[in-house]
Amino acid sequence: MQGVAVSQASVGDQKAIHDLVDRAYRGYVPRIGKRPAPMTDNYRQRIIDGEAYVTRIDGCIVGLIVLSPRDDYLHIGNIAVDPDRQREGIGTALLGFAEERARELGLTELRLYTNAAMTENLDYYPKRGFTVVERRHEDGFDRVYFSRVL
């Protein structure tokens, strides 16, 4: 989707972000056996810390990305797209925004992880230039770690 605008989330977006994350991740609960980590994140704090960014269509939040700068890479803590708006390029636009943000910060790598049960993500990220760098059991989840050098 060309022209997808990404902007920093505000505290007023908190409920819409929670609703989006719930819709985006609830289908994974049966696969994982519990709520995925993004469903329990503190989005109010992410917003206050300036880490939450959203994209809107017709005034409604349809995408979210959480970005946390580290010493030598930009960590993508969550990327969520409204299930009714998937396959419209919103996720790709959010990843493009992450790349731009990393470059602005002088960072040359993006890192993220996903749950091993989220098999769609295991196909999605390699198609966007990410490479699996590690698999581990952590915080009660089986996680697959990805990296993309810019």
Backbone hydrogen bonds, N-H to C=O, Kabsch-Sander energy under -0.5 kcal/mol:
donor,donor_aa,acceptor,acceptor_aa,energy
4,V,1,M,-0.8
5,A,3,G,-0.6
7,S,54,V,-2.8
9,A,52,A,-2.9
13,D,10,S,-2.5
14,Q,11,V,-1.6
17,I,13,D,-2.5
18,H,14,Q,-2.5
19,D,15,K,-2.6
20,L,16,A,-2.4
21,V,17,I,-2.9
22,D,18,H,-2.4
23,R,19,D,-2.4
24,A,20,L,-2.7
25,Y,21,V,-2.1
26,R,22,D,-2.1
28,Y,25,Y,-2.1
29,V,25,Y,-0.6
29,V,26,R,-1.1
32,I,28,Y,-2.5
33,G,29,V,-3.0
39,M,36,P,-1.9
40,T,37,A,-1.9
41,D,38,P,-0.6
43,Y,41,D,-1.2
46,R,42,N,-2.0
47,I,43,Y,-2.6
48,I,44,R,-2.6
49,D,45,Q,-2.7
50,G,47,I,-1.6
51,E,46,R,-2.8
52,A,46,R,-0.8
53,Y,65,I,-2.5
54,V,7,S,-3.1
55,T,63,G,-1.9
56,R,5,A,-0.6
57,I,60,C,-2.4
60,C,57,I,-2.1
62,V,55,T,-2.7
63,G,55,T,-1.4
64,L,80,A,-2.5
65,I,53,Y,-2.4
66,V,78,N,-2.6
67,L,51,E,-2.7
67,L,65,I,-0.5
68,S,75,H,-2.7
70,R,73,Y,-2.8
74,L,109,E,-2.6
75,H,68,S,-2.6
75,H,73,Y,-0.6
76,I,111,R,-3.2
77,G,66,V,-2.4
77,G,75,H,-0.9
78,N,66,V,-0.9
80,A,64,L,-2.4
82,D,62,V,-2.7
85,R,82,D,-2.5
86,Q,83,P,-0.8
88,E,85,R,-0.8
93,A,89,G,-2.2
94,L,90,I,-2.5
95,L,91,G,-2.4
96,G,92,T,-2.3
97,F,93,A,-2.2
98,A,94,L,-2.1
99,E,95,L,-2.1
100,E,96,G,-2.3
101,R,97,F,-2.9
102,A,98,A,-2.6
103,R,99,E,-2.3
104,E,100,E,-2.4
105,L,101,R,-1.8
106,G,103,R,-1.4
107,L,102,A,-3.1
110,L,148,R,-2.5
111,R,74,L,-2.2
112,L,146,F,-1.8
113,Y,76,I,-0.5
114,T,144,V,-2.1
116,A,142,D,-3.2
118,M,115,N,-1.9
119,T,117,A,-1.8
121,N,118,M,-1.3
122,L,118,M,-1.1
123,D,119,T,-1.0
123,D,120,E,-0.6
124,Y,120,E,-2.3
125,Y,121,N,-2.2
127,K,123,D,-1.0
128,R,125,Y,-1.6
129,G,126,P,-1.5
130,F,125,Y,-2.1
131,T,147,S,-2.8
133,V,145,Y,-2.7
134,E,145,Y,-1.2
136,R,143,R,-2.2
138,E,136,R,-0.6
138,E,141,F,-3.0
141,F,138,E,-2.1
143,R,136,R,-3.2
143,R,141,F,-0.8
144,V,114,T,-3.0
145,Y,134,E,-3.3
146,F,112,L,-3.3
147,S,131,T,-2.0
148,R,110,L,-2.4
150,L,108,T,-2.7
